[in-house]
């Protein structure tokens, strides 16, 4: 399955089982939002001032771990 990010707020739909804008299931979208919010809450809890560095680190680390499992 290929990941398709949301394309825009105006094209997102909530009816049916999948968004007509990005094609992802509403369940996948909801779970992705939960993961992102957990990372955001963690960054706030830690009080990071350099949030760009933290976000960059998280992205690179996740990518490395995903590539290692392929």
N, C-alpha and C positions, 0 to 999 in steps of 0.2 A: 504494500500500500504506500502511496506517495503522500507526504504531508503537504497540505495546501493551506497557507495562512489565510486569515480573514482578509478580504479585499477592501472592504469599506463598511462603515456603519450603515449606510443607506441601502446596501445590497444584502445585508444579513436578514435572514428570515427565521422565525421561530415555529412556524407551522410544519407539520409532518415530522419525519424522523431525521431529516438532513437539512442543513442550511442551503438555500439555493444560491447564495453568493460564493461560498468556498467549497461546498460539497461535503464538508465534514458532518459527522453525526452530531446531534445535539449533546449526546452523552460524552463524546470525545472533546467537544468544546468545553463543556462543564468541567471535566476532569483536568484539562489543560489549564483552565483558569484557576483551579484549586492548587495545582502544583506551583504556578506562578505566584499566587497569593501567599503560599507557604514560604517561598524564597523572600518575598517582599517583607513579610512579617518578621522573618529571621533577621534581615538586614536592619529593620527598625529596632528590633530587640537589642541587637548588638550596638546600635548607635553609630553605624559606619558613616563617616563624613565623606569618604571617597566612594560613593555608590557606583560610579562608572567603572572603577577598578574592580569592585566586587562583582558587578554584573558581567564584566568581561571575563573574569576568572571563572565564574560559574559556567558561562557559555563554553569556554575553551575546555574546561574539565569534563563537562557532560559530553562534548564532542569526542574527546580522547577516549573516554570510557565506552561510548557507543561504537567507535571504530575498533576498539580492542575486542569487542564481542562479535564482530562480523567475520 
